[in-house]
Amino acid sequence: MIKVGLYSAEFFARHGYYKEEQILGNRFLVTIEATFNPQHPAINDDLEKTLNYEALCEVAHENMKYPQKLLETVAQGMADAIMQQFPYINHLQVEVKKLNPPLKGQVAASGVTVYVDNN
């Protein structure tokens, strides 16, 4: 089994429940981890025989373009798109963090994680 990850990819987006969040926008971090059994016994430095983390980044990028009220919706949309594109993934974890959320007090980030078990 192999695990491929994209860690703390940063995006500016307009996700948020409140209108002010949608107007002002915020910075978000996306982490994606996926495990799979190689379809070919020997990868031999061939990108086509593994899960390309650049493709994971592209899915994240596309999903961050469209404002949503809830981070749950954002993370689940990414998970659904990844599983559709790479159905051979066994386990998938998609985490979306909002940096400096508009809460009382100093909060570094809020976040949501979606888990998919495809066994």
N, C-alpha and C positions, 0 to 999 in steps of 0.2 A: 504494500500500500504506500502511496505517495501523498504528501500534503503540500499543497501550493497555496501561497498566501500573498495578499496585497495588504500592506499595513499602513494605517493612518494616512491614506490618500486624502489630501485636503481640497475642499471645494467651497466656493461661495454659492449660496443658494437662498431662496426665499421661502423655505419651509417654516411653518409655524401656525399655531392655532389662532393667534391674535393678529389682527389686521396690521398692526405696527411691525410685527415680525415679517410679514409678507411684503411690506413696503421697503423696510430698511435692509432686510436680508441679514445673513450671518455666515460665519465660517463653520464648516462641518468636517469631521474626520470619518472616513469609511475604512473599515477593516473587513476583509473577506478571507476566510480559510476554507479550503475544499480538499477532501481526501478522495482518492480513487485508486482502483487497481489498474495498473497499466494495461492497455489493450494489446501491447506488444511486449514480449519479454525483455527485449533489449531496446532501450530508447536511443542509444548511440548518437546523442547530440542532435536528434531530429525533433524540431519543435512540433511537428504534426503528430508525434507519438506521446505527447504530454498535454497537460492543461496549461494553456498560455496565460500567464497573469496579466499580460497586456490586454487580452480579451476581457478579463474580469474588470480591469480599470475602465475599459470602454463601456461596459454595462453600467458601472457606477456613474460614469460621466453622463450617460444618456438619461439615467433615472434622476439625477440631481437637477437636470434642466427644468423639470416640471414641478412647480410648487405643490406641496401637499400640506395639509393641516397637521397630520400626525407623523412622527418618525416611524411608527409602526408600519404605516402605509408605504413609506419610502423604502424601508428595509425589506418588507415583504415583496414589493415590486422588483427589487434587485434580485432577491432569492428566486422568485418565479422566473425571471428572465434568464438567470444563470442556469437553472435546472432545465429550462426549455432548450437552451443552446448546448448544454453538456449533460445529457441524461445519464451518463455513466458515472456521475459523481455519487459517491456513497454517503458522505456527510458534508454538510455545508453550514457555515456560520457567517452571518452578515451582521456587522455592528455599525450603527450610525450614531455618531456623537455630535451634539450641538455645542460648540464652544461658547463660553460665557453666556449661558441662557439668561433671559430676563427674569430672574428670580430675586427675592429679597436676600441680601447678603452676598458674599463672594462665593460663587460656584464656578469651578473650572469647566465643567461639562455636564451635560445630561445625555442620556443615551438609551438606545434600544438595541437588543440583539435578537435576531431570528435564527432558529436552528431548524435544519431539515435533515431528517434521517431517511435515506432512500434505500433501506435494506428490506 
